[in-house]
Amino acid sequence: MSGTLNRTDFLAYTGRLGAGLCIALSLPLGTKAADLATGAAGTTPAGEFAPNAWVRIAPDETVTVMVSKSEMGQGIATGFCTILADELDAPIANVRYAFAPASPEYVDAFFGDMTTGGSTSTPDSWMPLRQAGATARAMLVAAAAKQWSVDPATCTAANGVVTHAASSKTATYGSLASAASQIAVPKDVPLKTPDRFTLIGKHVARLDTPFKVNGKAKYGIDTVVPGMVHASVVRSPVFGGSVSHFDATKAKAINGVIDVFAISSGVAVVAKNTWAARQAHDAVHVAWNDGPNAHVNSKVLLEQAHALVATAKVAKKVGDVTSVHGTTLKSTFETPFLAHAPMEPMNATADVRADGVEVWAPTQVQTRSQQIAMAITGLPANKVQVHTTYLGGGFGRRLDADYVGDAVEISKKIGKPVKVTWPREQDIQHDFYRPMSVNAVTGTLDASGNLVALSHTVVADSVAKRWAPPLFKDGIDPLALDGAWNTPYDVANMDYRYVDQNSGVPVGFMRAPAANVNTFATEVFMDELAHAAHKDPVAFRLALLSKAPRAAAVLQAAAKAAGYGKKMPAGQAQGIALCLWGGSYGALVADVSLNGTDVVVHRTVMAVDCGTVINPDIVRMQTQGAVNYGLAMARSAKITLANGRVSQTNFYDYTVLRNADAPPTHVIVMPSTEKPSGIGELGTPPIAPAIANAVFKLNGKRIRKLPFSDALA
């Protein structure tokens, strides 16, 4: 242990103090702690069997699975290992993992590069991982059969061992690794049927937990490179602002400061340690050219958004909403800008040399990080290595790699490895924010109280226009309509419209992008319609779900498990909401009371259908985490701007959920044989509307804006 007690040393030391922890920290067979902790891919040692890009089998029986997605707490490393090990028929105790490098072999179908987001990791990797495991198993069996001069069809594989029953011969995978590498790679190897799964759908303890408990897991902020220096970047307080001139006299006088100079994102301060860099950061005097966004104001932007509703373009039409008549309801919903606020602030380490670049970063976008380094250095892709570390939270913020650009640009300038670390205040004030939005919704009920027409207009900054330009066509951002135009409700006449506000505020994806806003509008409005029709909210929804049996099933399951409709304790009420995200269905019931103007959530019950379940425990964990994240967003969180500047700075004025406010969440995991679909974000969209619908039962007030702290003030 080093003389200075850092985070890693502290956790490692305290972990050794508890006997219970010592028992829990046993490693998979043959695995070095550093291998799993850093996720380093390394090279294929002699004697290892590497039939494809996804798996390596060593003579010591270890099976290494290459994880091409970023591990940010969602359990994807364990999930990938489970899928591949099941088809390989390898014991999970022998399995370790390494984070894959930025490489064409790991480009996925959804994004067209290496990206982790949109709850697509398991759906996109499900078949490639199964095929990789099955192919490796077939080659191991073929290698054993060749050694024994028997027909491969007479051999079986299980638990990391190939067996020829007739002769009672056996061989472990490790002993066959070298021979298997000489076997031709077969095509179209049959995959298991679900009834033969041994790991998929079962309890598999998370492989990353021990290393996060004992401090051996390496996050980006833990990166240490020989000869490394530290840097901080002074940024314009106004988005799009630029440096006019600066005075670094006081900054350079601080002990440990090496240099101060301008870079594309502001003024870089380089020092021997982070504390000196931070002190010098605050000591630099910069005169800024504020640019065109100097007068951006949240109140004005909200007024503009309301005015833009009338200018929205049609994105999707079904039937004709003007052809029906009846009782018409209209409601308008408002939601603010939000910051992601992951626990680990933005950071990256880069080492730019004449012969290549290495980047260590907690990133969701390996390919984009590589491309940024290529653009700054002029080096080709094969000269740029991106080492993905563990992520201390992502939630969509790390789908942008601006912080990687900082590190590469500074390292190139000084000719040394450099770690850039953003302070919390910078993280909050220089985010790619969840867009502010206005949702205008209109519905028409016939004489029997049936919904016969629905119109939904979304006004919000387009994220796709910047992040994925080909998706932004004819002024329509299809991603901005998630949770609106793709709801499972069957309405004969529907009209969906969109307008890009173009506010000048940088915007990005946030957990269940767009759906976390649009579902709030949709599901609160569904309750309004049910109330106007004098119908039970669940029955009203079910009548619209005849063509969506999976949606109907989760709605009924959540309502039944929560006792929806039964008498509640005095001062409490229940609200319900349905959601669709990433191909998965979810329904949530919230038990709510009011403490003055404060919302108190006593319990939530959520039913989820995410297709074939890889690990039910992880499904529950992710659902609970997503519900809490959505609750944090809804309670009191908001980003406001005045004179082009973000007003919030840290967790004391940009609130995240505290333990005392996190309710128990019961999760019902629906059985399914459908292809796996996303689960990491499904719990975020329904919590706010479920609470709002409960509040209406308590005080008769419809909540049509977030956060609740503003709506109930």
C-alpha positions in Angstrom: 0.0 0.0 0.0 1.3 3.4 -0.9 2.2 6.0 1.7 -0.7 8.2 0.6 -4.0 6.4 1.2 -5.9 6.8 -2.1 -9.4 5.4 -2.9 -8.1 2.1 -4.3 -5.7 1.5 -1.3 -8.5 2.5 1.1 -11.0 0.0 -0.3 -8.4 -2.7 -0.6 -7.3 -2.2 3.0 -10.8 -2.0 4.5 -11.8 -5.0 2.4 -9.2 -7.0 4.1 -10.5 -6.1 7.5 -13.8 -7.8 7.1 -13.8 -11.6 7.2 -17.1 -11.6 5.3 -15.5 -9.7 2.5 -12.5 -12.0 2.4 -14.8 -14.9 1.7 -16.5 -13.1 -1.1 -13.4 -12.1 -2.9 -12.3 -15.4 -4.2 -11.2 -15.1 -7.9 -12.2 -17.2 -10.9 -9.8 -20.0 -11.5 -6.5 -18.8 -12.9 -7.5 -15.2 -12.9 -5.2 -12.4 -11.7 -7.0 -9.6 -9.9 -5.4 -7.0 -12.1 -6.7 -8.7 -15.3 -10.4 -8.3 -14.3 -9.9 -5.0 -12.4 -8.4 -3.2 -15.4 -10.2 -5.1 -18.1 -7.0 -5.0 -20.1 -7.2 -6.9 -23.4 -3.5 -7.6 -23.9 -2.4 -10.1 -26.5 -3.0 -13.8 -27.1 -0.2 -15.7 -25.4 1.3 -18.8 -26.9 -0.8 -21.9 -26.4 -4.1 -20.1 -26.1 -7.1 -21.0 -28.3 -8.6 -17.8 -29.9 -11.1 -19.0 -32.6 -12.8 -15.6 -33.0 -12.7 -12.1 -31.6 -14.9 -12.9 -28.6 -13.2 -15.7 -26.7 -9.8 -17.1 -25.7 -9.1 -20.3 -23.9 -5.8 -20.9 -22.1 -4.1 -24.1 -21.0 -4.8 -23.2 -17.4 -8.5 -23.6 -18.1 -9.3 -19.9 -18.0 -11.8 -18.6 -20.5 -11.5 -14.9 -21.4 -14.5 -13.2 -22.9 -13.9 -10.0 -24.8 -16.4 -7.4 -23.7 -17.0 -4.9 -26.5 -19.4 -2.7 -24.5 -18.7 -0.4 -21.6 -19.2 -1.6 -18.1 -20.8 1.3 -16.2 -22.7 -0.7 -13.5 -25.3 -2.3 -15.8 -23.7 -5.7 -15.5 -22.9 -6.1 -19.1 -19.6 -7.9 -18.4 -21.3 -10.6 -16.4 -24.1 -10.8 -19.0 -21.7 -11.3 -21.9 -19.7 -13.9 -20.0 -22.9 -15.8 -19.2 -24.1 -15.9 -22.8 -20.9 -17.1 -24.2 -20.1 -19.5 -21.4 -23.5 -21.2 -21.7 -23.0 -21.9 -25.4 -19.4 -22.9 -24.8 -20.5 -25.2 -21.9 -17.8 -23.7 -19.7 -18.1 -23.3 -16.0 -18.6 -19.7 -15.0 -15.9 -20.1 -12.3 -13.3 -20.4 -15.1 -14.5 -17.3 -16.9 -12.9 -13.9 -16.8 -13.3 -10.9 -19.1 -11.3 -8.1 -20.8 -12.6 -4.9 -22.3 -12.1 -5.0 -26.1 -10.0 -2.4 -27.9 -11.5 -0.1 -30.5 -11.4 -2.3 -33.5 -13.6 -3.2 -36.5 -14.3 -6.7 -35.1 -16.5 -5.2 -32.4 -18.6 -2.8 -34.5 -22.2 -3.4 -33.7 -25.2 -3.4 -36.1 -27.2 -0.7 -34.3 -24.7 2.1 -34.1 -22.3 1.0 -36.9 -19.3 1.5 -34.5 -18.3 0.7 -30.9 -20.9 2.4 -28.8 -22.7 1.5 -25.6 -26.1 3.1 -25.4 -29.8 2.8 -26.1 -30.2 -0.5 -24.2 -28.8 -2.2 -27.3 -25.8 -4.1 -25.8 -27.4 -7.4 -25.1 -29.8 -7.4 -28.1 -27.0 -6.7 -30.5 -24.5 -9.0 -29.0 -26.8 -11.9 -28.1 -26.3 -13.9 -31.4 -22.6 -13.1 -32.0 -21.7 -14.2 -28.5 -23.8 -17.4 -28.7 -22.3 -18.2 -32.1 -18.8 -17.5 -30.8 -19.3 -19.8 -27.9 -20.9 -22.6 -29.9 -18.1 -22.4 -32.5 -15.4 -22.7 -29.9 -17.1 -25.6 -28.3 -17.4 -27.4 -31.7 -13.7 -26.9 -32.4 -12.7 -28.2 -28.9 -14.9 -31.3 -29.5 -13.4 -31.8 -32.9 -9.8 -31.5 -31.5 -10.6 -34.2 -28.8 -12.2 -36.5 -31.4 -9.2 -36.2 -33.6 -6.8 -37.1 -30.8 -9.0 -40.1 -29.9 -9.7 -41.1 -33.6 -13.4 -41.1 -33.0 -16.4 -39.4 -34.6 -17.0 -35.9 -33.1 -20.7 -36.8 -33.0 -20.0 -39.4 -30.4 -18.4 -36.8 -28.1 -20.1 -34.4 -25.7 -19.0 -31.2 -24.0 -20.1 -30.1 -20.5 -18.6 -28.0 -17.7 -15.4 -27.4 -19.6 -14.7 -31.0 -20.4 -15.1 -33.1 -23.6 -16.1 -36.7 -23.0 -16.2 -39.8 -25.2 -18.6 -42.0 -23.3 -17.9 -45.2 -25.2 -14.2 -45.1 -24.2 -14.6 -43.1 -21.0 -12.0 -40.7 -22.3 -12.1 -37.1 -21.1 -10.1 -33.9 -21.9 -10.4 -30.5 -20.4 -10.8 -27.4 -22.6 -7.4 -26.1 -21.4 -5.6 -29.3 -22.4 -7.3 -29.1 -25.8 -6.6 -25.4 -26.4 -3.5 -25.8 -28.5 -4.9 -28.6 -30.6 -8.2 -26.8 -31.2 -6.3 -23.8 -32.6 -5.4 -26.1 -35.5 -9.0 -27.0 -36.4 -10.7 -25.3 -39.3 -13.3 -22.8 -38.0 -16.8 -24.4 -38.8 -19.7 -22.4 -40.1 -23.3 -22.4 -38.9 -22.8 -24.4 -35.7 -26.2 -25.3 -34.2 -27.1 -23.3 -31.1 -28.7 -24.6 -28.0 -32.4 -24.6 -27.6 -33.6 -22.6 -24.5 -34.4 -25.8 -22.6 -30.7 -26.7 -22.6 -29.5 -23.4 -21.1 -27.4 -24.0 -18.0 -26.5 -20.4 -17.1 -28.8 -18.1 -19.1 -31.8 -17.2 -17.0 -30.2 -18.5 -13.8 -28.5 -16.7 -10.9 -24.9 -15.9 -11.8 -23.1 -13.7 -9.3 -21.7 -10.6 -10.9 -18.1 -11.0 -11.8 -17.2 -7.4 -11.3 -18.5 -7.0 -7.7 -15.4 -8.4 -5.9 -13.1 -5.9 -7.6 -15.4 -3.0 -7.0 -15.5 -3.9 -3.3 -11.8 -4.4 -2.8 -10.7 -1.4 -4.8 -9.0 -3.3 -7.6 -11.4 -2.2 -10.3 -9.8 0.6 -12.3 -12.0 3.5 -13.3 -10.8 6.2 -15.6 -10.0 8.5 -12.7 -7.7 5.7 -11.3 -5.5 5.6 -14.3 -1.7 6.0 -13.6 0.8 6.1 -16.4 4.6 6.5 -15.9 5.7 10.1 -16.3 2.1 11.3 -16.2 1.2 14.9 -15.4 -2.3 16.3 -14.6 -4.4 19.0 -16.3 -7.5 21.0 -15.8 -9.2 23.1 -18.5 -10.8 26.6 -17.9 -13.9 26.7 -20.0 -16.1 29.5 -21.2 -19.1 30.0 -18.9 -21.2 30.6 -22.0 -21.7 27.7 -24.5 -19.8 28.4 -27.7 -17.7 31.2 -26.1 -14.0 31.5 -27.0 -10.8 32.9 -25.4 -10.1 36.5 -26.1 -6.9 36.6 -23.9 -5.8 35.4 -20.6 -3.3 36.1 -17.8 -1.7 33.1 -16.2 0.8 35.0 -13.9 -0.8 33.9 -10.6 -1.5 30.4 -11.9 2.1 29.8 -12.9 3.3 31.0 -9.4 1.5 28.1 -7.8 3.9 25.3 -6.7 3.7 22.3 -9.0 2.3 24.1 -12.1 4.2 23.2 -15.3 2.5 25.3 -18.0 -0.6 27.2 -19.0 -1.8 27.6 -22.6 -4.8 27.9 -24.8 -6.4 24.8 -26.4 -9.5 24.5 -28.6 -11.9 24.1 -25.5 -10.4 26.8 -23.4 -7.2 27.3 -21.4 -5.3 24.3 -20.2 -3.4 24.2 -16.9 -0.8 21.5 -16.5 0.7 20.6 -13.2 2.4 17.8 -11.2 -0.8 16.8 -9.4 -4.6 17.4 -9.6 -4.6 19.8 -6.6 -2.1 22.2 -8.1 -3.9 22.0 -11.4 -7.2 22.8 -9.7 -5.7 25.7 -7.8 -4.1 27.1 -10.9 -7.4 26.6 -12.8 -9.1 29.0 -10.4 -6.2 31.5 -10.6 -6.1 32.0 -14.3 -7.8 35.2 -15.5 -9.6 34.7 -18.8 -11.4 37.3 -20.9 -14.0 35.6 -23.0 -15.8 36.3 -26.2 -19.2 35.1 -25.1 -20.6 34.6 -28.6 -24.2 34.3 -29.7 -25.5 32.5 -26.6 -24.7 35.2 -24.1 -28.3 36.0 -23.5 -29.8 32.5 -23.3 -32.4 32.4 -20.5 -34.5 29.5 -19.4 -37.7 31.4 -19.0 -37.4 32.9 -22.5 -36.6 29.5 -24.0 -39.7 28.0 -22.4 -41.8 30.8 -23.8 -40.3 30.2 -27.2 -41.0 26.5 -27.0 -44.7 27.1 -26.3 -44.8 29.4 -29.3 -43.1 26.8 -31.5 -45.9 24.2 -31.0 -47.9 25.8 -33.8 -45.0 25.4 -36.2 -44.4 21.7 -35.7 -44.1 19.4 -38.7 -46.0 16.1 -39.1 -43.8 13.1 -38.3 -46.4 10.4 -38.4 -50.1 10.2 -39.2 -52.6 7.3 -38.8 -56.1 8.0 -40.0 -57.4 11.6 -39.7 -57.7 13.2 -36.3 -60.0 15.9 -37.7 -62.5 13.4 -38.9 -63.9 12.5 -35.5 -65.9 14.4 -33.0 -66.6 14.1 -29.3 -65.2 15.3 -26.0 -61.8 16.9 -26.6 -59.1 17.3 -23.9 -56.0 19.4 -24.4 -52.9 19.5 -22.0 -49.5 20.9 -22.2 -46.5 19.5 -20.4 -43.1 21.2 -19.5 -39.8 19.5 -18.5 -36.5 21.3 -17.9 -32.9 20.7 -19.0 -31.1 18.1 -16.9 -27.5 17.2 -16.3 -26.4 13.6 -16.1 -24.3 14.0 -12.9 -22.5 10.6 -12.8 -20.6 9.9 -9.7 -17.3 9.8 -11.6 -16.8 13.2 -13.3 -15.4 13.4 -16.8 -11.8 12.4 -17.1 -9.4 10.9 -19.6 -5.7 10.1 -19.9 -3.7 10.3 -23.1 -0.2 9.6 -24.2 0.6 11.1 -27.6 3.9 10.0 -29.1 5.3 10.3 -32.6 4.6 6.6 -33.3 1.2 6.4 -31.8 -1.4 7.4 -29.3 -2.8 5.6 -26.2 -6.0 6.8 -24.5 -7.4 5.5 -21.2 -11.0 6.6 -20.7 -14.3 5.8 -19.1 -16.1 6.1 -22.4 -19.3 4.8 -24.1 -17.9 5.6 -27.5 -14.6 3.8 -28.2 -14.7 4.5 -32.0 -15.5 8.2 -31.6 -12.8 8.5 -29.0 -10.4 6.9 -31.4 -11.6 9.2 -34.2 -11.1 12.3 -32.0 -7.5 11.3 -31.3 -6.9 10.6 -35.0 -8.3 14.1 -35.9 -6.1 15.9 -33.4 -2.9 13.9 -34.1 -3.3 13.1 -37.8 -2.4 9.5 -37.0 -4.3 6.5 -38.6 -6.6 4.2 -36.7 -4.0 1.5 -36.3 -1.8 3.9 -34.4 -4.5 4.9 -31.9 -5.3 2.6 -29.0 -8.3 3.2 -26.8 -8.3 1.4 -23.4 -11.8 1.4 -21.9 -11.9 1.5 -18.1 -14.8 0.9 -15.8 -17.2 3.8 -15.9 -18.4 5.4 -12.7 -21.8 6.0 -14.2 -22.6 7.1 -17.8 -26.4 7.6 -18.3 -25.6 8.8 -21.8 -23.1 11.6 -20.9 -20.2 9.5 -22.0 -21.7 9.1 -25.5 -19.8 12.2 -26.1 -16.0 12.3 -25.9 -15.1 15.9 -25.5 -13.0 15.1 -22.4 -11.0 12.7 -24.5 -10.2 15.5 -26.9 -8.9 17.6 -24.0 -6.4 14.9 -22.9 -5.2 14.2 -26.4 -4.7 17.8 -27.4 -2.8 18.6 -24.2 -0.6 15.6 -24.4 0.3 16.4 -28.0 1.2 19.9 -26.9 3.4 19.0 -23.9 4.8 15.7 -25.2 3.9 13.7 -22.1 1.1 11.5 -20.8 -1.5 13.6 -19.2 -4.6 13.0 -17.2 -7.4 15.6 -17.5 -9.9 15.6 -14.6 -13.0 17.8 -14.6 -14.1 19.1 -11.2 -17.8 18.5 -10.3 -18.8 22.1 -11.0 -17.4 21.8 -14.6 -19.3 18.5 -15.0 -22.6 20.1 -14.1 -22.0 23.3 -16.1 -20.6 21.8 -19.3 -22.7 18.9 -19.9 -24.6 17.8 -23.0 -28.0 18.2 -21.3 -31.2 16.4 -21.6 -33.2 18.8 -23.7 -35.9 21.1 -22.2 -39.2 20.2 -23.8 -42.8 21.1 -24.3 -45.3 18.4 -25.1 -48.8 19.5 -26.4 -51.3 16.6 -26.3 -54.9 16.5 -27.5 -57.3 13.6 -27.3 -60.9 13.0 -28.4 -63.3 10.6 -26.6 -66.5 9.3 -28.3 -69.9 9.1 -26.6 -68.9 5.8 -25.0 -65.7 7.2 -23.6 -63.4 5.5 -26.0 -60.3 7.2 -27.3 -60.7 7.8 -31.0 -58.1 10.4 -31.8 -54.8 11.4 -30.3 -52.4 14.2 -31.3 -49.0 14.7 -29.7 -46.5 17.5 -30.5 -43.0 17.5 -29.1 -40.8 20.7 -29.0 -37.2 20.0 -28.0 -33.7 20.4 -29.2 -32.6 17.7 -31.5 -29.8 15.5 -30.3 -29.6 13.5 -33.5 -28.9 16.6 -35.6 -25.5 16.8 -34.0 -24.8 13.2 -32.8 -26.2 11.2 -35.8 -27.0 13.7 -38.6 -28.3 11.1 -41.1 -31.2 10.5 -38.7 -32.3 14.2 -38.8 -34.3 14.5 -42.0 -36.8 17.1 -43.2 -36.6 18.8 -39.8 -37.7 15.6 -37.9 -35.7 14.0 -35.2 -37.2 10.5 -34.8 -35.3 9.9 -31.6 -37.0 13.0 -30.0 -40.3 11.3 -30.4 -39.5 8.1 -28.4 -42.2 7.5 -25.9 -44.7 9.4 -28.0 -45.2 8.0 -31.5 -44.2 4.4 -30.5 -46.5 3.9 -27.6 -48.3 0.5 -27.7 -51.7 2.1 -27.7 -53.9 1.4 -30.7 -55.8 4.5 -31.6 -57.6 4.7 -34.9 -56.6 8.3 -35.6 -53.2 9.6 -34.5 -51.1 12.6 -35.4 -47.5 13.1 -34.1 -45.5 16.3 -34.8 -42.1 17.7 -33.9 -40.1 20.9 -34.0 -36.4 21.4 -33.2 -36.1 24.3 -30.8 -32.4 25.0 -31.7 -31.9 26.7 -28.3 -28.1 27.0 -28.5 -27.7 24.8 -25.4 -25.6 21.6 -26.0 -27.9 18.6 -25.6 -27.3 14.9 -25.5 -28.9 11.6 -24.7 -30.0 10.8 -21.1 -31.2 7.5 -19.7 -34.2 6.5 -21.9 -33.7 9.5 -24.1 -36.9 11.4 -25.0 -39.0 8.6 -23.5 -38.2 9.9 -20.0 -40.0 13.1 -21.0 -42.6 12.0 -23.6 -43.8 9.1 -21.4 -44.5 11.6 -18.7 -46.8 13.5 -21.0 -48.4 10.4 -22.5 -49.1 8.6 -19.3 -50.4 11.5 -17.3 -52.7 12.4 -20.3 -53.9 8.8 -20.4 -55.1 9.2 -16.8 -56.7 12.5 -17.7 -58.6 10.8 -20.5 -59.6 7.9 -18.2 -60.9 10.4 -15.6 -62.9 12.3 -18.3 -64.3 9.0 -19.6 -65.3 7.9 -16.0 -63.2 4.8 -16.4 -60.6 3.0 -14.3 -57.1 4.0 -15.5 -56.0 0.4 -15.9 -59.2 -0.7 -17.8 -59.0 2.4 -20.0 -55.4 1.5 -21.0 -56.2 -2.2 -21.5 -58.9 -1.3 -24.0 -56.2 0.2 -26.2 -53.8 -2.7 -25.9 -55.6 -5.4 -27.8 -52.8 -5.4 -30.4 -50.0 -5.3 -27.7 -50.4 -8.4 -25.5 -47.0 -8.0 -23.9 -47.8 -4.4 -22.9 -51.2 -5.5 -21.5 -49.5 -8.4 -19.6 -47.0 -6.1 -17.7 -49.8 -3.6 -17.0 -51.9 -6.3 -15.4 -49.0 -7.9 -13.6 -47.9 -4.6 -12.0 -51.5 -3.7 -11.0 -52.1 -7.1 -9.4 -48.8 -7.3 -7.5 -49.3 -3.7 -6.2 -52.9 -4.3 -5.2 -53.9 -1.4 -7.5 -57.4 -0.2 -6.8 -57.5 -1.5 -3.2 -58.0 0.8 -0.2 -54.8 2.6 0.7 -53.6 3.9 4.1 -54.9 7.3 5.0 -53.1 10.0 3.1 -51.7 7.6 0.4 -52.7 7.0 -3.2 -51.5 4.9 -6.1 -50.6 5.9 -9.6 -49.8 3.8 -12.6 -47.9 4.2 -15.8 -47.0 2.1 -18.8 -43.8 2.4 -20.9 -42.0 1.0 -23.8 -38.2 1.3 -24.3 -35.5 -0.5 -26.2 -38.0 -3.2 -27.3 -39.0 -3.9 -23.7 -42.3 -3.3 -21.9 -42.8 -2.1 -18.4 -45.5 -0.9 -16.1 -45.0 0.8 -12.7 -47.3 1.5 -9.7 -46.2 4.0 -7.1 -47.6 4.4 -3.6 -47.4 8.1 -2.8 -48.2 10.6 -0.1 -47.6 14.3 0.2 -45.6 16.0 3.0 -46.6 19.6 2.4 -45.3 20.3 -1.1 -42.9 17.3 -1.0 -43.7 14.1 -2.8 -43.0 11.0 -0.7 -42.8 7.6 -2.5 -43.4 4.7 -0.1 -43.1 1.9 -2.6 -42.9 1.1 -6.3 -43.9 -2.1 -8.0 -42.7 -2.6 -11.6 -43.4 -5.5 -14.0 -40.9 -5.8 -16.9 -40.8 -7.8 -20.1 -37.3 -7.7 -21.7 -37.5 -10.9 -23.7 -35.2 -13.8 -22.8 -33.6 -13.0 -19.4 -29.9 -13.5 -19.1 -29.6 -12.8 -15.4 -32.8 -12.1 -13.4 -30.9 -10.5 -10.6 -29.3 -8.0 -12.9 -32.7 -7.3 -14.4 -34.0 -6.5 -11.0 -31.0 -4.4 -10.1 -31.2 -2.4 -13.3 -34.9 -1.8 -12.9 -34.5 -0.6 -9.3 -31.6 1.7 -10.3 -33.5 3.1 -13.3 -36.5 3.8 -11.2 -34.4 5.7 -8.6 -32.7 7.7 -11.4 -36.1 8.7 -12.8 -37.3 9.6 -9.4 -34.2 11.8 -8.9 -34.9 13.5 -12.2 -38.5 14.1 -11.3 -38.3 15.3 -7.7 -36.4 18.5 -7.8 -33.6 18.3 -10.4 -33.4 21.1 -13.0 -30.8 23.0 -15.0 -31.6 26.7 -15.5 -29.7 29.3 -17.5 -29.4 33.1 -17.0 -27.3 35.3 -19.3 -26.1 32.2 -21.1 -24.7 30.6 -17.9 -25.8 27.5 -16.1 -27.0 28.5 -12.6 -26.4 25.1 -10.8 -22.9 24.0 -9.8 -22.8 21.0 -7.5 -24.9 18.4 -5.7 -26.2 21.0 -3.2 -28.1 22.9 -5.9 -28.4 20.2 -8.5 -30.1 17.5 -6.5 -29.6 13.8 -6.9 -31.5 11.1 -5.0 -30.6 10.5 -1.3 -30.9 7.1 0.3 -33.7 8.3 2.6 -35.8 9.2 -0.5 -35.2 5.9 -2.4 -38.3 3.7 -2.0 -38.3 -0.1 -2.0 -39.0 -1.3 -5.5 -40.5 -4.8 -6.1 -39.7 -6.1 -9.6 -41.7 -8.7 -11.5 -39.7 -10.2 -14.3 -42.0 -11.6 -16.9 -41.1 -15.0 -18.5 -40.4 -14.8 -22.2 -38.8 -16.7 -25.1 -38.5 -13.6 -27.2 -35.1 -12.3 -28.2 -33.5 -10.3 -25.3 -34.2 -6.6 -25.3 -33.0 -3.6 -23.3 -33.4 -3.3 -19.5 -31.0 -0.7 -18.2 -33.3 2.3 -19.0 -36.8 0.9 -18.9 -37.5 1.9 -15.2 -36.8 5.6 -15.8 -39.7 6.8 -17.9 -42.7 5.5 -15.9 -41.9 6.8 -12.4 -42.7 10.4 -12.9 -46.1 9.9 -14.5 -47.1 7.2 -12.0 -46.3 9.7 -9.1 -48.2 12.5 -10.9 -51.2 10.3 -11.3 -51.2 9.4 -7.6 -50.9 13.1 -6.7 -54.1 13.8 -8.6 -55.9 11.3 -6.4 -54.5 13.0 -3.3 -55.2 16.7 -4.1 -57.1 16.8 -7.4 -54.3 18.7 -9.0 -52.8 17.6 -12.3 -49.1 17.9 -12.5 -48.0 18.8 -16.0 -44.5 20.1 -15.4 -41.4 18.8 -13.7 -39.7 18.8 -11.3 -42.4 18.2 -8.7 -40.8 20.7 -6.4 -41.8 23.4 -8.9 -45.2 22.0 -9.8 -46.3 21.7 -6.2 -44.8 24.9 -4.9 
